[in-house]
Amino acid sequence: MLVHECKRIREPNQPPYYRLRTGSSAPVYLHRAHFFLVPGPDELARLKDQARANRVVLLPDDGFLFPTPASLRISPARIDRLTPNQFEQFVAGLLERSECSITRRGGRANDMAADILATNRDGVYIAVQCKHTRTGRKVGAATMYEVNGTAAPEHGAKVALVVTNGGFTKSALAFADRHEIRTVARDDLAKWADGSLTLAEVLGEVPVGF
């Protein structure tokens, strides 16, 4: 990847990240810029030949992989290959595509069971807990207990949402139903990603504004 520009960006209450402008039409966003190589002509030719001979799907350990709405339309198999941090960025991107404003993007220590905090265009505040799995495990009731105990009391959220690329146990779904916690499991997440379902359709009956 040839980098034409690197700009450090700092938003209120967010860690700094970097915007890279490359030969593609869309910029790439990274949390950390580790190093940049400016090769000479001979070295550049060698690197290009090496890249052609060893094609890989690049999934950096840390970064914004979804700079455009179209780039969110990825398959369940690729969602499974994301890291937990990338999964949080992915879900945040889906919310932004649904015209939500993000005030917290990604979990941290003592985040009180909210990886993402967002507000929709009508001012409905949402606390989102993301649970990524590479083993097909299901989210249990304990996660729902945590979310229920913090979404409104700690974050002031009107909507609590748990998103996973896996599934939910029966006890988790029963608790979520009793306490009106919204859940998005693997199948609906895939449809939300490919655009065949809107956020309103994914969540079902939600407060006015979705």
C-alpha positions in Angstrom: 0.0 0.0 0.0 1.4 3.4 -1.0 0.6 6.1 1.5 0.3 9.6 0.0 -0.7 11.4 3.3 -0.9 10.5 7.0 -2.9 12.8 9.2 -3.3 12.4 13.0 -6.9 13.0 14.2 -8.0 13.6 17.7 -11.7 13.8 18.7 -13.0 14.7 22.1 -13.0 11.8 24.6 -11.5 9.5 21.9 -8.0 8.1 21.5 -6.1 9.6 18.6 -6.1 7.8 15.2 -4.6 8.3 11.8 -6.1 8.8 8.4 -4.0 7.4 5.6 -4.7 8.5 2.0 -3.6 5.8 -0.4 -4.0 5.0 -4.1 -7.6 3.9 -3.5 -10.6 6.3 -3.5 -11.4 5.9 0.2 -9.1 6.7 3.1 -8.0 4.1 5.6 -8.2 4.8 9.3 -5.9 3.3 11.9 -5.6 3.7 15.6 -1.8 3.4 15.5 0.7 4.1 12.8 3.6 1.8 13.5 6.0 2.7 10.6 6.1 4.0 7.1 8.6 2.9 4.4 9.5 5.2 1.6 11.4 2.9 -0.8 13.6 3.7 -3.7 12.5 2.7 -7.3 14.3 -0.7 -7.2 13.0 -1.6 -3.7 9.5 -0.5 -4.7 9.6 -2.8 -7.7 10.8 -5.7 -5.5 8.0 -5.0 -3.0 5.4 -4.9 -5.7 6.6 -8.3 -7.1 6.6 -9.8 -3.6 3.0 -8.5 -3.0 1.8 -10.0 -6.3 3.3 -13.4 -5.4 1.9 -13.4 -1.9 -1.6 -12.1 -2.0 -3.3 -12.0 1.4 -6.5 -10.5 2.9 -5.2 -7.8 5.2 -6.9 -7.5 8.6 -4.7 -5.4 10.9 -4.9 -6.2 14.6 -6.1 -2.7 15.3 -7.7 -0.2 13.0 -10.7 1.2 11.2 -11.4 -1.2 8.3 -14.7 0.3 7.3 -14.2 3.8 5.9 -17.3 3.8 3.7 -20.9 2.4 4.1 -20.2 -0.1 1.2 -17.2 -1.5 3.1 -19.5 -2.7 5.9 -21.2 -5.2 3.5 -18.9 -8.1 4.5 -19.8 -11.8 4.9 -20.3 -13.6 8.2 -17.1 -15.5 7.5 -15.1 -12.3 7.4 -17.0 -10.9 10.5 -15.8 -14.0 12.3 -12.2 -13.2 11.4 -12.3 -9.7 13.0 -10.6 -9.1 16.3 -12.9 -7.9 19.2 -11.7 -4.4 18.6 -12.4 -4.5 14.9 -15.8 -6.0 15.7 -16.6 -3.0 17.9 -15.5 -0.6 15.0 -17.7 -2.6 12.6 -20.8 -2.3 14.8 -20.1 1.4 15.3 -19.9 1.7 11.5 -23.3 0.0 11.1 -24.8 2.5 13.6 -23.3 5.4 11.8 -24.7 4.1 8.5 -28.1 4.1 10.3 -27.6 7.8 11.0 -26.5 7.5 14.6 -23.9 9.8 16.2 -21.2 7.9 18.1 -19.9 9.3 21.4 -17.9 6.2 22.5 -16.3 4.0 19.9 -14.8 0.9 21.4 -14.6 -0.7 24.8 -12.0 0.1 27.5 -11.2 -0.7 31.1 -14.2 0.0 33.4 -16.5 0.7 30.4 -19.4 -0.6 32.5 -20.8 -3.0 29.9 -21.0 -0.5 27.0 -18.5 -0.7 24.2 -20.4 1.9 22.1 -22.5 4.8 23.1 -24.6 6.4 20.4 -27.5 8.7 19.8 -29.9 8.4 16.9 -31.1 11.4 14.8 -34.1 11.9 17.2 -32.0 11.9 20.3 -32.5 8.4 21.5 -29.4 7.4 23.5 -28.2 3.8 23.0 -25.7 1.7 25.0 -24.2 -1.2 23.0 -22.3 -4.2 24.2 -20.4 -6.1 21.5 -19.6 -9.8 21.9 -17.4 -11.3 19.3 -16.6 -15.0 19.1 -14.5 -17.2 16.8 -15.8 -20.4 18.2 -19.6 -20.1 17.8 -20.1 -19.7 21.5 -23.4 -18.1 22.8 -23.8 -15.0 24.9 -25.1 -16.0 28.3 -27.4 -14.4 30.8 -24.5 -12.9 32.8 -23.9 -10.4 30.0 -27.5 -9.4 30.1 -27.4 -8.9 33.9 -24.4 -6.5 33.4 -26.0 -4.6 30.6 -29.3 -4.2 32.4 -27.5 -3.0 35.5 -25.6 -0.2 33.7 -27.3 0.9 30.5 -29.8 3.2 32.1 -28.4 3.7 35.6 -24.8 4.4 34.6 -25.0 5.6 31.0 -28.5 7.1 30.9 -29.4 5.1 27.8 -32.9 4.6 26.7 -32.1 1.6 24.6 -29.7 -1.3 25.6 -28.4 -3.4 22.7 -26.2 -6.5 22.7 -24.7 -7.5 19.3 -22.9 -10.8 18.6 -21.7 -12.7 15.6 -22.7 -15.9 17.5 -26.0 -16.5 19.3 -27.7 -16.2 22.7 -28.6 -18.8 25.3 -32.3 -19.3 26.1 -31.8 -17.8 29.5 -30.1 -14.8 28.0 -33.0 -14.2 25.6 -35.6 -14.7 28.3 -33.9 -12.1 30.5 -33.5 -9.7 27.6 -37.2 -10.1 26.7 -38.3 -9.3 30.3 -36.1 -6.3 30.6 -36.5 -5.0 27.0 -32.8 -5.4 26.0 -32.4 -5.6 22.3 -30.4 -8.4 20.8 -28.7 -8.9 17.4 -27.4 -12.4 16.7 -25.5 -13.8 13.7 -28.2 -14.0 11.1 -29.7 -10.6 11.7 -26.2 -9.1 11.9 -25.4 -10.4 8.5 -28.6 -9.0 7.1 -27.9 -5.6 8.8 -24.4 -5.6 7.3 -25.5 -6.4 3.7 -28.2 -3.7 3.9 -31.2 -6.1 3.6 -32.4 -5.0 7.1 -32.4 -1.6 8.6 -31.6 -0.9 12.2 -35.3 -0.4 12.8 -36.1 -3.8 11.3 -33.2 -5.5 13.1 -34.4 -4.2 16.5 -38.1 -4.6 16.0 -40.3 -2.5 18.3 -38.1 0.3 19.7 -38.7 3.9 20.9 -39.9 6.5 18.4 -37.1 7.7 16.2 -35.8 4.5 14.8 
